[in-house]
Amino acid sequence: MKKNLKIAYFSMEIGIRSEMPTYAGGLGMLAGDIMRSCADMGLNAACITMCWQHGYMKQKIYPDGSQSYADRQWNPADFMKRVDETITVTVEGRDVKVGAWMYELEGMEKTVPVFFLDTNIEGNQPGDREITKYLYGGDGAMRLKQEVVLGIGGVRMLRALGYEHVGTYHMNEGHAALLTLELLRERGYEDSAVRPNCAFTTHTPVKAGHDVFDYGLAHYVVGDMLPWHIQKLAGQDSLSMTLLAIHLSRYTHGVSKIHGEVSQAMFPGETIDHITNGVHHLTWSSPEIKELLDKHAPGWRGDPSVLSDLKCDDIPDKEAWDAHQAAKKRLMEEVNKHTAFDFDMDMLTIASARRVVPYKRPELIYNNLERLKEVAHGQVQIIHAGNAHPSDVFSQGVIQRMVQRSSSLKDHVKIVYLENYNPDIARLLISGADVWLNTPTRLHEASGTSGMKACLNGVLNLSTLDGWWIEGYSMDPESGWRIGSMASAADVETHRAVDAEDLYTQLQYEVVPEYYYTWRKRGWSEAWKENLRFSFHEPSFPLLGGAPGKRSLPSRTCLFSRKLRAKAESSYLALDQSQSYNGTMPSAFQIVGILNVTPDSYFDGGKFNALEAAVRRAGEMLEEGADIIEIGGESTGPGSKNVVLEEEQARTVGVIRAVRKAYPHAQVSIDTYKAAIAAEAISAGVMMVNDVTAGRGDPKMLSVIEKSAVQYVLMYAKDNSPRTTVRETQYDDVVATVKKFLRERKEAAVQAGIAEDHIILDPGMGHFVSSDPKYSYEILRRLSEFCDLGSPLLVSPSRKSFLAGSENLPAGERLPGTIAASAIAVLNGAAYIRTHDVLPVRRACEVAQRIGS
C-alpha cells in the first residue's frame, strides 16, 4: 500500500529512552525532542536512524577516579518490533542487507514511527553485521559505510515500507547526506528535482568536525552511487558531506544565531540561515513544574505558546520555590547514594553535566583552586556528570582529576561525579540544581540545549556567552549570569584565564550572595525565590516540512527569568517605551544619576574615587529617586587627560560590581567610548552604555553592543575625538546638523545589528555642541524636533558651561540653571535627564511633566 509522509527525519542517533543506547549526546537528544514534537502536533512524520548494538557505554568510576567502560547490553525486541521488509545497499562492491525495527513514539495527537536500520542480520558477512555495532566507532571507512546505510539505505527502506512520496527529507547533520544520492538516482540525476524536497541542519561549529572523505575511499566504499558530478556537489578535493547536503537542499540552517554566523563564515558563498534549537516541554519539565503550570497556565501541555503570556506575578513565589525544592530533594537523595560527603538541601548546588570534550572546558571552574576556595568558602556543592570515550585519554583524565578534587577540596567545596550520565540523571539535575553551569570555549558551542531544559524548571544559567545562551541572555539578562565579556573571543588561552576569573567573580559577588543574602534573617533568600518566577519566551523552531521558512512548534523551550522588584520593573518599562515612541512627551521620565570616579571631572572630580565613597554616593542618589546610576571613569571635558584602558577598567568595573552588590536591584550604566570597557561593564551587570562618540571612538563598540541586550546612548559631539574642546563652532541650523548626525549614527548602529528599540539619542550640550551657549539653548528650545528620529531622548545639561550665564558662574553655582534646563527638556520630550543633582532635578521635572500633561 502506497503511503505519503510530510517529513522524513534522518539522524545518525536518537535519544528516546535511557534503556536504549542509540545516542551519544545532544544531537540524539534533539532528534528525540523533534520527533516527540511531531507526535504532539499530529504531523505525518517518521524518523530514520540506526539500531546501534552499542551506543554510549556503561561507565564505572573507581574511588581514585580511574574508570572502566563496558558495552551496554540491550535487546531491541524489548522495546520495538522488527519490520518484515529488508533492503540492500552496495558497500565496497558487495551487497549488504539492511533490516529495520519500528519504535512507536506516542504523542498528544499522533503516534509517529521511528525506524532503526540494522545490518546485524542473517545473510550478511561478519564485518558487515558490525556496521551498526558501534555509534561513531571504527575508522573512516566504517563511518562511510554507516552513512551509506543511513542515507541510501534509509530512502530505500522508506520505499520498501510503502512511502512513495515524502514532502521533506530532513538531514540532521551531514551523516545523512548520502540520501541525496539515492534521490538523484530516482530522479534521473537532476539536481533541481532533488533540491526542493531536502532540508539540512548543520550542528558543527568547527570545520574539523565535519565529515570529509578522500575521493579514493569514497569511490571504493560507495561505488557507482557517486554521480558523475560529485565534485561539483561535494567539493573538488574531497567529499564533504556538509557541502553535499547544502548543495542539494532548498534550505540550510545552523542551530543558533551565533552558530549560523560561524557556519556562514566556514562555508563562504553558501547560504546558511539559523534557527535556534529547542527542547520538548513535557519530556524535560519536572512533575512539580507540570503541576504548577497545569494550575497557572491551563492548556500549556497542548499549546506551549500559552507560556508566552505567563507573567511574573501569575505564580506565587512560595509555590514556585516549593516546586523547585521538591525536585532538589529528589536530586539530593540520588546524589547521596554516590558520595560520603552528605550533600545538603540548604546549600547552593551547581550542576555541570555534558560530554567530556576539550572545547566544553569542563575544568574551567578549577582553573585557580585558591580562588575557588575563596569563593566557595564551604557554601557551595558541585555535581558533575558526563561520559568519556573509552579511548579518550584527555576525557578520562578530566574525570579522574574531578574525583580526586572531591577529596582534596572537601573542606572548601563539596564535589561529586555521577557515573553513567543518561536522560534519567539529566532530568534530576536540570530540575534539582540551583544553578546550571556551562563553560564552552566561545564559538565552539553550536547551541547547547541543556541550559534550556534547566530554564524550563526554574534553574538559573551561569554560562559562557555561546550558542543559545547569547540569545537567551540578551532576551532577559535576569534569567541567569554570563561568563566573560560580550566582546568577541580572541585567543583560547587568554580567554580561558579571563573567563575563569569572571566565573569566580560572578560566583563571589552575584550568585553566592544572592542565594544566601537574607537566609539568616528571614529564611531562604526572597531574591532567589523571585528568580523562580516565570517569564516565558517562545522562539521559532527548525523547519520540518512545507514551504521554506521558520515555523513554531508547540513543544518549545521556555525561558525563565528572575522577577524584577517594583522599582526595577518601572525602570525597564521606561526603557521599553522606545518600542512605541510616538514623538511626544513621554508618560514617564528617568533620572540618570552621574557618579564620576575620576580625578578631573569638571564638577565632582575626585570626590568619589574611593570605593566606599562611590558606593555611598550611589545609595544617596537612589534614595533621592535616581532610576539609573551612571558610572564614568574618564573625563572627556576640555583639558581632560587621556586614560589608558587598564586604568579606566580599574576605576569603574569594581565600582559597578560593588554598587550592584550593595543595591542588587539598582539599574547601572557605564559612561565609556571604549569597547573593552563596555564589554567588561556589561559583564559586571550594567544595563546601559553611554557613548560620547556615538560609536566612532572604537570600531569594536557597535559589535559589543549588538551582542548584548543593553540600551545604547548615541551622543552628538562636534569633535571627532572623544575629548571635547573649547571652540565656538558656528551652525547655520544647529538642530538640522545634530539631527543629521544622530540619524546617520543610528542607521550605522542598526546596520551593525543593534536593535532599534535599544537605541537612545543625546543631542549633546555645552562644549560638545559649541562653546557658544546659544546653540545649547536652541537645542533645548527645539528639542521636540528630535522626536521624529524615533528613539527616546537623553539630555544632560547638568552644571555645564552654557549655564554659567552673564556672571560666568562656576560649576558649583549652576544648580538653578540645571533645574530650569532639565525641566524644559522634559516639557519638550526628553525621556532621560542625566544629572549630578538628583533630588532637586527630579522634583522640578515632575512639576514640568504635570504642566505638560
N, C-alpha and C positions, 0 to 999 in steps of 0.2 A: 504494500500500500504506500502510495506516494504521500509524503508529508512535507510541510513547509516549516521553516524556522525564521524568526525575525533576527535572532542573534546566535551565532556560534562562537563561543568564547574559548580561545585556545591558550592554555597556560601550562608550562612545564611542571608546575607544582600547584597544589591547592590544600589549604588547611580547613578541614571540615570538623574533624573530631580529634581529640588528643590521642585516642587509641589507634588512629590511622596515620602512620608516619609517612605521609605523602607530601611533605612540605619541609622546607629548611628554615624559612624566615618570613619576612614581611611580604614578599611577593606572593607567597602562598596564602597568607592570611588575607591579603587584599582580594585575591581571587575568590576566596570563600565568601567574603563580605559582599562582593559584587553579585555573586550567584544567589545569595540569600536575599539581596535587594530585588533581584529579578523575580524571585519566587513571591516576595511580598507584593510586588506590583502586578503580578499576574502576567508577566511578559512571556512570550513564546520563545524561550531561550534554552540553550543547552551548553554544557561545558565539555571540552575535550582536554584531557590531561593524561598523566601516566600513572600506571599502577606500580609504584616503586615497591620492590620487596623490602628495601631498607632505605628509609628517608633519614630523618635525624636518628642518632644512635643513643643507646642507653648509657648515661654518664654516671660514673661512680667517683666521688671525691673523698679522698682519704684525709685523716687528721693533719698530715703535713702539707696538704694542698695538692699533692700529686693526684693524677686521675687515670682511670681506665675507661675504655669505651667498648661496647659490645653491640652487635647487631640486635635490633629490636624485632622480635619475632611477632608476626601477626598473620591472620588468615583473612584475606579479602571476603571469603564466603560468610564470615561472621557479620558483615555489615552491608553487603550488597549481593546482587545476583549476576551471574555470568550471562551475557547475551549469546544467542546461538550463532550469530554471524561472525565470520573471520574474513580478513582481507590479507593481501600480500603486498609487500613492498620489496624493491630490489636494493640490496646493500652489498657493496663490493662485488657486484655481478651475480649474486645468488639471491634466490627468493627467501624472504623471511615472513613467516606467518604472524599475524597480529590479531589477537582476540581482544575482548573488552568486557569490563564489568560495569554495571549500572548502579549508581547510588541515587536514590530518590531524595532530593533535598526539599523538604516541606517548608512552605512559606505561608503567609497570611491569606494569599489569594490563589496560589497555584503550587504544584509540585514540579520542580524542574529537574531534568536528568543530568547527572554528571557521569560522563563515560571515561573510564580509566583504561587506557590502552595497555596491553600486556603481551610481551613476547615469551614469557615463561610458560610455553605451552608445548604439547607434544607435536613432534614433526620438525621442530627447529633444532639446529646444531647447538651443542652446549654453550658455545660462545655467543650465539645469537639469543639464547634464553636469558643471558646476563645483560642484554641491552637495557632491560627495565629492572635491573637489580639494585643499582646504587644511584640515588639522586645526586647529580653533579660529581659522579665518580668516574675514574678512568682518565685516559688521555684524550687528545684532541680527536682522534679517530672515533673513539667511543662516544664523545659528545656529539659528533656529527651524525653518527648512527641514530642516536636518541632523537635528534632533531628531524631526521628523515621520518622516523616512526611517528613523532608528534604531528609534524606538518603534513607530509604527503599521506601518511597512514591515517591521520585524523580525518582528512577530507574523504578518503576512500571509505572509512568506517561510517561516516555520515551517509554516504550514498548507499552503502550496504544496509543501513538501518532504515532506508526509505526517505531520507531527507534530500529531496531533489533540488529544492530551491531554498537558499539561505540569503536573507537580506544583507546581513553584515557578518563578515569573518573578522573577528576582533583578535588581534595578536597582542597578547600580554607579554611584552618583551620580545626580543629578536629570536628567541629559541624557536618560535613558531613560524618563522618567516618562510620556510620551505613550503608551506601550504600554498603560497602564491605560484609555485612551480606546477603543482597539480591543477590549479585553476587555469594556468596558462595552457597546459596540455588539453584540458577540457574545452577551452575556448579558442582553439586554433592559434595559440601563441600571439594573441592580440593584447598588448598591454592595456589598451583602452577598454577592453572588455572585462578586465580583472579589477582595475583600479576603483571603479565606483562601488564595489562591494567589499572593500577592505578598509579597516581602520587599525591604527598602530599606536600602542602606548609604550614609550621608552622610559625605563626606570633608572638607568645607569648614568651617574654624573661624571664618571671617569672614563676616558677613552679606552684605557687598557681593559676595562671591564666588559666591553662589547665583544661579542663572539665574532672572530675573524679567522678564516681558514685559508690555508695555502691552496691555490687552484689545483695543484697536482694531487693533493689529498682529496679535494672536493670531487674531482673527476673520478678518482679511484673509488670513493665511497658512494657517491650519488649517481655517477654514471650518466646515462643518456637523459636523465631527467633535467640536467642542466641545459638550458636553451642556448641557442647559438649566440645570443646577445647578452649572456650572463654578465660579462664585464661591464657592459653599459648599465646594467641594473644594479650590480653589487660591488662595483669598484674595479679599476683597471689592474691593480697589483695583487689583490687578494679578495676573497669572497667575504664581504661584510654583511652579516645578517641584518644589521641595522639599516644599511643603505638599501638592501633588497626590500625590506619592509616599507621603508619610506617611499621608495620609487614606485611601489605597486599599491599604495594606499591613497585613498582620497583625503585622509585626514590623519595627521600625526601630532601627538602632544606629549609633553613631559608631565610630571605629576605634582608640580608646584610652580609658582611664578618664577622663583629663582632657578629652579631646575630647567624650566623652559628656556630661560635666557642662557644657561650654561650649555644646554643641548644645542641651541641655535648657533652658539659660538663654536661648538665642537664640530658641527657639520655646516659650515658656511655654504650659502647658496641653496640650502633646503628650507622648507617652510615648516617650522615646528612651533606649535601653539602650546599652551599649558592649561591643564585642568587639575586643580589640586585634589589629591586623594581624599577619601572619606572613610568612615567606619560604619558598621551595621549597628544601629542603636539598640536593638533588642538583644543582640549577642553579647555586647560589652557593658551594658548597664547592670549594676548590682540589683538584687531583689529589692533592697530598700529604696533605691533610686526609682525603680519601676513603680513601686507602691506610692512613692511621693508624687511622681508625675501623673499617675492614674488619678490621684486626688486633686492635684492643682492644674493639670493640663489635660483634661479628658480628650481622648481622641488621638493622643500623640503616638500611640503604637501604630495605628494605620496611616497617620499623616503627621510625620515629624515636623512639618512646616508649622504646626501649632506652636512648637517650641520657640519659633522666631518671635512670637508675640508675647512670650512669657516675660514679665517684668521682675526686677529685683524684689519688690515688695510682695509678690504673689505667693511666695513660700516663706513661712516664718523661720527665723534663724534657728530656733530650737529644733524644729522638725528636720531641717537640712543637716544640722550638726549631729542629731541623734542617728540619722541615716548613715552618715559617714562613720560615726563611732561604732555602729553595729558591724559595718564592713571591716573596720580596723580590728575589731575584736576577733573576727574570723582569721584575719591575717596573722595576728599575734599568736593565736593558738597554733596555727600551722608552723610558723617560724620557730616557736619554742620547742617543737618536736625535733628540730635540727641543730640546736645550739644550747650550750650550757650557760649562756650569758643573760638569760631571762629578759627578753625584750619586753618593754614596758608600754602599756596602753597610753600612759600620760606623757610619753616622751616624743619629741619631734621625730618623725620617721620619714626617711628619704629612701626612695626605691630607684634602682637603676638596673634595667634588665633589657638585654638585646644580644644579638650575635656578637661574639668576641672577635672583633677585627680591628686592625690598627686605626683606620680612619675614624672609628667611633670613639677613640681616645678614652677607653674605659677606666684608665688610671689617672685621669686629669685631676680628680679631687685629691689624689695622693701625691701630687707634684711637689708639694712642700709640706712635709709631715709636721714640722714645727708650727706652721701657720694653721694646719688643720687642728692640731691640739688646742691651739689658742682659740680658734673659732668654736670648736665643738664643746670643749670645756665640760664634758660629761653630760651634755644636754641633747645629744644627737645620736640616733641609731640609724645605720645604713644597711639596706638589704640589696644584695646583688644577685643576679641570676643570668644565665646565658650559656649556650652550648659552644664548645670549641670543636673544630675538626680534629679527628684523631692524629692526623699528620701535621697539624699546625703547631709548631713549637712555640711561636710567639703567643698564641692564644692560651695554650696550656700554662705557659709561664705567668701570664696575667692572672689567671685563676689561682694559681699556687701562691703568688705573692699576696693576693687579697685574703686568702685563708690564713696565711702567716701573719698578716697585719691584724687580723681579728684578735690574735693573742697579744702581739706587741703593743697595740694601741688600746687594749681593753680598759685601761684606767681613764681614757680620754674620750673614746667613741666606741660604741658597740657596732660590730660588723659581722654579717653572716653572708655566706654564699650558698644559695639554694641550688641543689643539683637537679638535673632533668627538667630544665625550663620548658614549659609547654603551655597551651592555651588555658588550661585549668589554673596553673600557677599565675599566669598573666592576669587572669580575672581577679584573683586575690590581691595582687599587687596594685593594679590600676584603680581599684576601688578602696583599698585599705590604707595605702600610703597617704601621708600628708603632703608630700612634695614628690613630683616626678622629675628625676634628673636625667638630662640628655646632653652629651658633650661632644658631638661630632666635630671634626675639622670642617671649617666653613667651606662651602661649595662642594662638599662631598656627600651630604645627606639629601637624597632626591626629594623625599617627602617626610617620612617618619611618622607613622600613624599611631604609635603607642602613646604619644602625648595627647592626641585627640581622644583616645579611649580614657585617659586619665581625666581630661576635662569633662567628659561625659558623666563622670562620677564625682565631680566636685573636688578633684585633686588638682593642686596648682602646679604649673610647669616652672622649672628652673632649667633653662635650656640655652645652648648656643643659638645664635640667630642664623638658622639654616633651614632649608626645607619648608615645611608648612608653618613653622613657628614664626618666621618672618612675617607672614600674613596674619597669623593668629595674634601675635603681639601688637602688630600695627592696628588691627581692628580694635583691640582693647588691651592697653598696657597694664590694666588692673587684673588681668587673668593670670598673672604669674610674673616671673622675673626673667630677664635675659642675661646671658653671659657674654661679655665682650661688648665692644662699642658697635655703633651702627656702620662704621667705616668698613670698606671692603677689605677682605682678608689679604695680607701680604705674605711673607714667607712663613712656613709652617712653624718653625721653632720659636720665632718671635711671638707669634700669636698663641702658641701653647703657654708660654710664660705669662703673657698678658691675660689670657683667658683664665688661667688658673688663679691668678691674683684677683681678678674680678669675681670669680666664683667665691673665693674666700671672703671678699668684701661684701658681696651680696648676702652671704650667709650671716656674716658677723653683724652687719648693720641693718639688714632688712628682714631676712627670713626668721632667724632665731629670735630676735627681739619681738617681732610681730606675733610669733606663736606664743611666747611666754609673757608678753608685756603686762597683762593685768591678772595673770594666773594667781599670784599670791594674794591679791586683794579681793578679786571678785570671781574666782574660779577661772574657767577657761577663757582665753582671750576673746573678748567681744569682737575685736577686729578680725580675728581668724574665722570666727563663726560667720561674720558678714561675707568673708571670702567665698563661702559655700553657697551663697545666694545666686540665683540664676540670671544670666543674660545670654540668650542663645542666638547663634548665627547659623544660617543655612546657606553655605556656598553651593556652587554648581558641581555637578558630578560628571565623570567621564561619559562621553558619547558611546552608547552601546548599539544603537541602531537608528534607522531613519535618516533624515537629511543631516548633513554636516552641521555642527553647531554644538552648543553647550546646553544640556538639559539637566534638570534637577530630578534626582530620585528621592523618594521619601526617606530612605534609610541613610541619614547623613550624620556627620559629626555635629555635636552641639558644644558650643564654646562657652564655658562658664566664665564668669568674671567676678571679681570682688566688688561688693556693693560699696559705692562711694557714700560718705557721710553727706548730710544735707548741704553743707557749705560747698563741698567739692562738687556735688551734683549741680548746684546752681552755677558754679564756675564753668563746668563743661557745657551746660545748657547755653550760657552766653557765648562760649567759643563756637558752639554749633550753629549759632544764628546765621553764620555765613552761608549756610545751606539755603536759606530762604531770604537772603539780604535783598531788600527792595529799594534801597537808596533813600530811606527816610531815617529820622532819628530813631535809634534802637530803643526797644522797650526796656532794656537794662544796659547799664554801662559797667565796665570793670575797672577797678583801680589797680594799677601795677605799681607796687612799692619798690623804689630804687634802693638797692643795697650794694654800694660800691666797696670792694675790698682792695682799694688802690691807694697809693700814697699821694696821687697828684690829680684826682678828680676835682673839678672846679668848685664844688660845694662841700662834699663830705669826705674829700680825700684824707686818708689817714685815720679817720675816726673809728672804722670798724675792721681794721686789718687783723686784729686778734680774733681767733676763732670764737671765743666766748662772747666777745663784744658783738660779732656779726650775728650769732645765733640769738642773742638777747634783742638786738635791733629788729631782726625778723619777727620775733614774738611780739614786740611792741607794735609793729606795723600791722600784723594780723589782728591784734586786739583792737586797733583803730579802724579796722574794716578793709584792709587790703585783700583783694581777691587773689592776687598773684604777687610773689616776691621775685624780683628780677635781680640776679647777682651778676656783677660785672667785675672783671679782673684786669681790664686795660682801659685807661682813659684815651679817648680819641679826640679830645678837645684841642684847641690851638696851643701849641707849645708842649704838648704831652710827649712822652718818650715811648719809643717802641719797646714792647715787652716780648721776650722770646717765649716760644710755646711752652717750654717746661716751667717757666715762672708763672705764666698765666694759669696753667694747669694746677700748680701748687696752690695758687691763691684761691681758685674757685671750686674745684671738684670736692675738696674736703669740706668746704662750707656747705655746698649743696647737700652732701650726704648728712652732715650734722643737722642742718635745718630740717631735712625730711625725717631724720630720726627723732628730733625733738618735737616736731609738729607733723605727724605722719600723713595728715590729710591736707597739708598745705600744697598749693599749686606753685611750682617754682619754674622760673625762666632763666635762661642764660643770655647775657649780652656779649656776643662774640662774632667775629667775622672769620675765625679760623675753623676749618672743617674738623680737624683733630680734636679741638676743644669742644666743639658742638657734639661730636660723637661721644666723647667721654662724659659730657654733661647729660646727654640723653641716657647713657648707660646708668648714670647716677640717679636718674629719675625726673629730669626736667620735662615739662610738657610744652615748652615754647622756646624758640631760638629767635633772638632779635639781632638782625644782621645790618649794621650801619652801611654796609657796602652793597646790600641787595644782591648778594651772590657774586659780586665782581672781585672781592678781595681774595678769594681762594677758589680755584677751579673745581675743587672736590666738594664744596659745600652743598651744591644742589643735589649731588648724588647721596650725600649723607642724609639730607632731609627726606629725599624720596624714599629711602629705606626705612623711615620711621613713621610714627603716627603723630608727630608733634606739629604744633602751629608754627608758622614761619613768617616773621615780620620782615618785609622788604622796605627799606628806608631810602628816601631821596637824599643825595648829597651832591653838592656842586663839584667836589674834588674827586678825582679818580682814586686817590689813596685813601686808606681808612681814616687817616688823621686829617681833620678839617683845618682850615687856615683862616686868618683874619683878612678878608678880602671882600670889598664891596662890589660883588658881582651884580651886573645890571641885567634886567629882563625886559623884553617888550611886553610879555604876558607871563608872569611867573606861574600862574595856575596851569596854563596850557603847557608850559615847559615841564613842570613837575608831573603833570598827568601823563604826558607822552613817555617820560622816563619810567614811571611806575607801570604803565600799560606794557611797555616793552619788557621790563624785568619780570612782570607777572607771566607774560607769554613764555619767556625763557624758562621760568620755573615749571610751568605746566608742561612744556615740551620735554623737560627733564623727568617728567613722571610724577611731580608733586601734585597731590590732589588740590583742585581749585579751592575747595572749602577748607583747606588748611592754611590758606594764604591771608595775611593781614598786611595792610598798606599803611606806611607812615610818610606823610608829605615832607617831613623834616621841619626843623625850626632853628632859629638863631643862625650861628655861623655856618651850619650845614647848608643853608639856603643862600645867605648873603650876610655880610656884616652890616649891611644897611637894614635897620629894623622894619622898614616899611613893607618889605616883602613878606616877612613873617606875619605882620598884621593882615596883609591882603589874603594870605592863605587861610588864616583863621576866619576872616570875614566871608570868604567864598568857599569854605570847606565843603559845603553841601554839594558843590560841583564835582567833587571827587567820588561821590556815592555811585555814579553811573559806571565806575570801574568794576562794580560787582563784588567787592570784598570789604570786610569791616575795616574801619579806620582806627589807627592808633595815633594819638597826638601826645607829644612830650614837650610842653613849654616850660617845665619846672625850673624856675630860678635862672633861666637863660638870659644871655646878654641883651636880647632885644627888649626885655622887660626893665632894663636899667633906667629908662626914661631920661628926661632932660637933666635930672640930678645925677645921672651916672651912678646909680645905686649899686653897691657891691652885692654879690650873690646872697649874702646873709639877710639883706633887706628887701628882697624881691618877692616875698610871700604874697603880698596883696595883688601884685601883677600876675603871679602864678595862679591864684584863685580865680581872678577875672578871666584870664585866658582859658583856663580849664573849663569853666562854666560855659563860656561862649562856644568852645569846641563841642561840648555835649549838646548844646542847643542846635548846633549846625551839623550834627550827625556822627560825632566820634563815638565809637563803641568801647574804646580803651583810653584811659588817661594815665599816663606814666608820670609819677611824681615822687619827690622826696618827702612831701608833707601830706601824709595820708588822711588824717582826720579832718583838717580844715578843708582840704580839696574835696573830699568825699561829701561833706556836708553842703558845700557850695554847689556841687554838681547835682546833688539830689534836688535842691531847690530849682536849679536850672531845668532839670528834667520835668519837674512838676509844672513849671511855667510853660515849657514847650508842649506838654501833653494836654 
